[in-house]
Amino acid sequence: MIGNERNKTKSERNYIMSLNYSRGFKVALTGLACLALVSASFGQETKNTKTFIDYFLPTPITDSLSKDVWGAAAVGPRDPKNGLEDTTMKQWDYWDGQIIKAPDGKYHIFASRWDQAVGHNGWVGSKAVHAVSDKLTGPYVDKGLCWPDSQGGKGHNVTALVLPDGRYAVVISETRPGTVFVSKSPDGPWEQLGLIQVASNEFSRLGRMSNASIMVRPDGDFEIVPRSGAILISKNGVLGPYVVQGPSVYPKIAGLPQHDLHNLEDPVVWYSGGLYHIVVNNWSDRKAYHLTSADGINDWKYRGLAYDPTKDFVRYSDGTVNHWEKLERPGVLVENGHVTAVTLAVLDVPKNQEKGNDNHGSKVIVVPFDGAALDRDLQSAP
């Protein structure tokens, strides 16, 4: 401080005023610069923070939400008419779930089921079933086993697609070798076309048919992504032989330790918005992740979180939120070039706590999705 204000000369007072003005101006400039920097950083951050989970839409309520239906209280009031379930939990646990929309406008889910009395471990004996709904979100009515005369209907990791020749195909894996059944109608009858073949090369060990997801590429080739995360391509039809293109694409997922990469399962692969997509579930941390590629084979990019059961993304049109313990086996419905719904196999308690005859179980839910917005935003993303 320069002396007492009363004793200052005029020149001293002018000097102090100019000094204070200069300091204030610098402070103001610094503050504005910081504000501009924060604003720019915030704008950049918000531009890149949206991931797959942010594009789930509210689910319409078919009838009403119930607190009395089976399941842990933590799930919350829910719509038992959404998706595919045994509302009494006296007969079936349901799992998997892939929707195909037929030309008549009906929606067909292909899934697996087993006797709920044996608990979640009953999945090893699960059987492939077909269910139908007039509405995308359900309720889906179980029409029974797809192929009762083939190993009693046995089938797990059930998925489905439309073949280039117009036939429908259901593909199973894990509890049976990768097997393809075909029909001229989504209602069946289904005949076994054959087993999926994988050509021998240095990566063929990654071609085991577990959790296999399959699609027809825009170029007419078939692409499979199994649990390993390798890319398999067939230029010779749905049965192959498929050629494993290289190592797993999962190491592209940023931030996951090596042991978690081994826990990735249940991939689903599709094409939309000019990109190939994979969403893959991590059973150990209960989250799923999203990757994209321009050609479906090379240069996969990690796009962030796909879903997380602790987040409020399974929600209804009235704002009610459900929190399932497990969300697995994702499937997508692509309409007019974009994903319009995601199916998830859900469980209300940890798997080892679902013992059977205990008011706990599993079902397939259908959640609307804004795939058009996702694809639009990805077109401008780096």
C-alpha positions in Angstrom: 0.0 0.0 0.0 1.4 3.5 -0.9 0.9 5.7 2.2 -2.3 7.1 3.7 -5.0 8.2 1.2 -5.4 11.6 3.0 -1.7 12.4 2.6 -1.3 11.4 -1.0 -0.5 14.0 -3.7 -2.7 14.4 -6.7 -0.1 12.6 -8.9 0.1 9.7 -6.5 -3.7 9.4 -6.5 -3.8 9.4 -10.3 -1.1 6.7 -10.4 -3.0 4.5 -8.0 -6.2 4.9 -10.0 -4.4 4.0 -13.2 -2.8 1.0 -11.6 -6.1 -0.2 -10.2 -7.8 0.3 -13.6 -5.0 -1.7 -15.3 -5.3 -4.5 -12.8 -9.1 -4.6 -13.0 -8.9 -4.6 -16.8 -6.5 -7.5 -16.8 -8.7 -9.4 -14.3 -11.7 -8.8 -16.4 -9.8 -10.0 -19.5 -8.6 -13.1 -17.7 -12.1 -13.8 -16.5 -13.6 -13.5 -19.9 -10.8 -15.7 -21.4 -11.5 -18.3 -18.8 -15.2 -18.2 -19.4 -14.6 -18.5 -23.1 -12.3 -21.5 -22.6 -14.8 -23.2 -20.2 -17.6 -22.5 -22.7 -15.6 -23.9 -25.6 -14.6 -26.9 -23.6 -18.2 -27.5 -22.4 -19.4 -27.3 -26.0 -16.8 -29.7 -27.2 -17.6 -32.1 -24.3 -21.3 -32.1 -24.8 -20.8 -32.6 -28.6 -19.1 -35.9 -27.9 -20.7 -37.3 -24.8 -23.8 -38.9 -26.3 -23.5 -42.7 -26.6 -25.8 -45.5 -27.5 -27.6 -45.5 -24.2 -28.8 -41.9 -24.8 -31.0 -42.9 -27.8 -33.4 -45.3 -26.0 -36.9 -43.9 -26.1 -39.7 -44.1 -23.5 -41.7 -47.3 -23.7 -45.5 -46.9 -24.2 -47.6 -48.6 -21.5 -49.8 -51.3 -23.1 -52.3 -51.5 -20.3 -51.0 -50.4 -16.8 -47.9 -50.8 -14.7 -48.1 -53.4 -12.0 -46.4 -53.7 -8.6 -47.9 -57.2 -8.0 -46.3 -59.1 -10.9 -43.3 -61.4 -10.2 -39.9 -60.0 -9.6 -37.7 -58.1 -7.1 -39.1 -54.9 -5.8 -36.0 -53.1 -7.1 -37.2 -53.5 -10.6 -40.1 -51.2 -9.9 -43.7 -51.1 -11.2 -43.6 -52.5 -14.7 -45.7 -53.5 -17.7 -46.1 -57.3 -17.9 -47.5 -56.9 -21.4 -44.2 -55.5 -22.7 -42.2 -58.1 -24.6 -42.4 -61.8 -23.9 -43.0 -63.3 -20.5 -44.8 -65.8 -18.4 -46.8 -63.3 -16.3 -47.6 -65.9 -13.7 -44.0 -67.3 -13.5 -45.5 -70.8 -13.2 -44.2 -72.2 -16.4 -41.4 -70.5 -18.3 -38.2 -68.4 -18.1 -37.6 -66.7 -21.4 -34.2 -65.6 -22.8 -32.6 -64.4 -26.1 -35.1 -62.5 -28.3 -34.9 -61.3 -31.9 -37.7 -59.5 -33.7 -38.7 -59.9 -37.4 -41.5 -57.8 -38.8 -43.5 -59.8 -41.3 -45.1 -58.4 -44.5 -48.6 -58.6 -42.8 -47.4 -56.1 -40.2 -47.2 -58.6 -37.3 -44.1 -58.8 -35.2 -42.4 -62.2 -34.5 -40.0 -62.8 -31.7 -37.7 -65.8 -31.8 -36.4 -66.7 -28.3 -35.6 -69.6 -25.9 -37.5 -70.8 -22.9 -37.1 -73.4 -20.1 -39.0 -74.6 -17.1 -38.8 -71.9 -14.5 -38.9 -74.5 -11.7 -35.3 -75.4 -12.3 -34.1 -71.8 -12.0 -31.8 -69.9 -14.2 -29.4 -72.8 -14.7 -32.2 -74.4 -16.8 -30.8 -72.5 -19.8 -28.6 -75.4 -20.7 -31.7 -77.3 -21.7 -33.5 -74.4 -23.3 -35.7 -74.8 -26.4 -36.3 -72.4 -29.3 -39.8 -70.8 -29.4 -41.7 -68.4 -31.7 -44.0 -65.7 -30.4 -46.2 -63.1 -32.2 -47.6 -59.7 -31.5 -49.7 -57.1 -33.3 -47.6 -54.3 -31.7 -43.8 -53.9 -31.6 -43.7 -53.6 -27.8 -46.0 -56.5 -27.2 -47.6 -58.4 -25.6 -46.1 -61.4 -27.5 -48.0 -64.6 -27.5 -45.9 -67.8 -27.3 -46.9 -70.1 -30.2 -44.7 -73.0 -29.0 -41.6 -74.8 -30.1 -40.1 -74.0 -33.5 -38.9 -77.6 -34.2 -40.4 -80.0 -31.8 -39.1 -83.0 -33.8 -35.4 -81.9 -33.7 -33.9 -82.9 -30.3 -37.2 -82.0 -28.7 -37.0 -78.4 -29.8 -33.6 -77.8 -28.2 -32.0 -74.4 -29.0 -30.3 -71.6 -27.3 -28.6 -68.3 -28.3 -31.6 -68.0 -30.6 -31.5 -65.3 -33.3 -33.3 -64.8 -36.7 -32.9 -63.1 -40.0 -34.5 -62.9 -43.5 -32.4 -64.5 -46.2 -31.7 -62.9 -49.6 -34.1 -65.4 -51.3 -36.9 -64.3 -49.0 -36.9 -67.3 -46.7 -36.6 -66.9 -42.9 -33.8 -68.4 -40.9 -33.3 -69.1 -37.2 -29.8 -69.6 -36.0 -28.8 -71.3 -32.7 -25.5 -71.9 -31.0 -23.9 -72.8 -27.7 -25.9 -75.8 -26.5 -25.8 -77.2 -30.1 -23.3 -76.6 -32.8 -24.1 -73.5 -34.9 -27.2 -74.7 -36.7 -29.5 -73.0 -39.2 -33.2 -73.7 -39.6 -35.2 -72.3 -42.5 -38.9 -71.7 -43.4 -40.9 -69.9 -46.1 -42.9 -68.3 -43.3 -42.1 -66.9 -39.9 -44.8 -69.2 -38.6 -42.9 -72.2 -39.8 -42.7 -75.2 -40.3 -38.9 -75.1 -39.8 -36.5 -77.5 -41.4 -32.8 -77.9 -40.5 -30.7 -76.5 -43.3 -27.4 -77.6 -41.8 -24.4 -76.7 -39.6 -22.4 -73.5 -40.0 -18.9 -74.3 -41.3 -15.7 -72.3 -40.5 -12.7 -72.5 -42.8 -9.3 -73.3 -41.3 -6.8 -70.5 -41.0 -4.6 -69.0 -38.3 -7.7 -67.4 -36.6 -10.2 -70.2 -37.0 -10.0 -71.1 -33.3 -12.0 -67.8 -32.8 -14.8 -69.1 -34.9 -16.5 -71.3 -32.3 -20.3 -70.8 -32.6 -21.1 -69.4 -29.1 -23.4 -66.3 -28.8 -23.3 -66.1 -32.6 -24.9 -63.0 -34.1 -25.5 -63.1 -37.9 -26.5 -60.6 -40.6 -26.7 -60.3 -44.4 -24.3 -57.5 -45.5 -25.3 -54.9 -48.1 -22.9 -56.6 -50.5 -24.8 -59.9 -50.1 -22.2 -61.7 -48.0 -23.0 -63.1 -44.6 -21.2 -61.8 -41.4 -21.1 -63.5 -38.1 -19.7 -62.2 -34.8 -19.5 -64.9 -32.1 -18.6 -64.5 -28.5 -14.9 -64.2 -29.3 -15.4 -60.9 -31.1 -13.8 -62.1 -34.3 -15.4 -61.2 -37.7 -16.4 -64.1 -39.8 -17.4 -63.6 -43.5 -19.0 -66.1 -45.9 -19.3 -65.5 -49.6 -21.0 -68.8 -50.1 -24.3 -68.5 -48.3 -25.6 -68.7 -44.7 -23.8 -72.0 -44.0 -20.4 -70.8 -45.2 -17.7 -71.8 -45.0 -16.9 -68.6 -43.0 -13.4 -67.2 -43.0 -12.3 -65.6 -39.7 -10.9 -62.2 -40.8 -8.5 -61.6 -37.9 -8.2 -61.3 -34.1 -11.0 -60.1 -31.8 -12.2 -56.5 -32.2 -12.9 -56.2 -28.5 -9.5 -54.7 -27.6 -10.8 -51.6 -29.3 -13.0 -51.0 -26.2 -11.2 -48.4 -24.3 -10.5 -48.6 -20.6 -11.4 -52.3 -20.0 -8.7 -54.4 -18.4 -7.6 -57.5 -20.1 -9.6 -59.9 -17.8 -12.8 -58.0 -18.6 -12.2 -58.4 -22.3 -12.5 -62.1 -21.7 -15.9 -61.6 -20.0 -17.5 -60.0 -23.1 -20.4 -61.9 -24.6 -23.7 -61.7 -26.4 -22.6 -59.5 -29.3 -25.2 -58.2 -31.8 -24.1 -57.0 -35.2 -26.0 -54.9 -37.7 -25.7 -52.3 -40.5 -27.3 -48.9 -40.4 -26.5 -45.3 -41.3 -23.6 -46.4 -43.5 -21.8 -48.1 -40.7 -21.6 -51.6 -39.2 -22.3 -51.8 -35.5 -21.6 -54.1 -32.6 -23.1 -53.9 -29.2 -21.5 -56.4 -26.8 -22.3 -57.2 -23.1 -19.8 -57.5 -20.3 -21.3 -60.0 -17.8 -18.9 -59.1 -15.0 -19.7 -55.4 -14.8 -23.2 -55.8 -16.3 -22.6 -53.1 -18.9 -22.5 -53.2 -22.7 -20.4 -51.3 -25.2 -20.8 -50.0 -28.7 -18.4 -50.2 -31.7 -18.6 -49.2 -35.3 -16.7 -49.9 -38.6 -17.1 -48.5 -42.1 -16.6 -51.9 -43.7 -17.6 -54.3 -40.9 -14.2 -55.9 -40.8 -11.5 -53.4 -40.2 -10.8 -50.3 -38.1 -13.5 -50.7 -35.4 -14.0 -47.6 -33.3 -15.1 -47.6 -29.7 -18.2 -45.4 -29.3 -18.8 -45.7 -25.6 -21.5 -47.1 -23.3 -24.4 -49.0 -24.9 -26.4 -49.7 -21.7 -26.1 -50.0 -18.0 -28.7 -51.5 -15.6 -28.0 -48.8 -13.0 -28.9 -46.0 -15.4 -32.5 -44.7 -15.9 -32.8 -45.7 -19.5 -35.6 -48.4 -19.3 -38.4 -46.0 -18.7 -42.1 -45.6 -19.6 -44.0 -42.8 -21.1 -45.2 -41.7 -17.7 -41.6 -41.4 -16.4 -41.5 -44.6 -14.4 -38.1 -46.3 -14.5 -37.2 -50.0 -14.3 -33.9 -51.4 -13.0 -33.4 -55.0 -13.9 -30.5 -56.8 -12.3 -29.2 -58.3 -15.5 -29.7 -57.0 -19.1 -28.2 -59.4 -21.6 -28.6 -60.9 -25.2 -29.3 -57.6 -27.0 -31.1 -57.8 -30.3 -32.1 -55.0 -32.7 -35.0 -54.4 -35.1 -33.9 -52.4 -38.2 -36.7 -50.7 -40.1 -36.2 -48.3 -43.0 -32.4 -48.5 -42.5 -32.4 -47.6 -38.7 -32.8 -49.4 -35.4 -36.3 -48.8 -34.0 -36.2 -51.2 -31.1 -33.8 -53.1 -28.9 -34.7 -56.4 -27.3 -33.0 -57.5 -24.0 -33.2 -60.6 -22.0 -33.7 -59.4 -18.4 -33.4 -61.0 -14.9 -34.6 -59.5 -11.7 -32.0 -60.9 -9.4 -28.4 -62.3 -9.8 -28.4 -65.5 -11.7 -27.4 -67.7 -8.8 -30.3 -66.3 -6.8 -32.9 -67.4 -9.3 -33.6 -70.9 -7.9 -37.0 -71.6 -9.5 -40.5 -71.5 -7.9 -39.3 -68.3 -6.0 -41.2 -65.5 -7.8 -38.1 -64.5 -9.7 -37.4 -65.2 -13.3 -36.5 -63.8 -16.7 -38.3 -62.4 -19.8 -37.6 -60.5 -23.0 -38.3 -56.7 -23.0 -38.7 -54.5 -26.0 -37.4 -50.9 -25.7 -38.1 -48.3 -28.5 -34.9 -46.7 -29.9 -34.1 -43.6 -32.0 -31.7 -45.2 -34.4 -32.3 -42.5 -37.0 -30.8 -39.9 -34.5 -27.9 -42.2 -33.6 -27.0 -42.7 -37.2 -27.3 -39.0 -38.0 -25.1 -38.0 -35.1 -22.5 -40.7 -36.0 -22.2 -39.3 -39.5 -20.7 -36.1 -38.0 -18.6 -37.8 -35.3 -14.9 -38.3 -35.8 
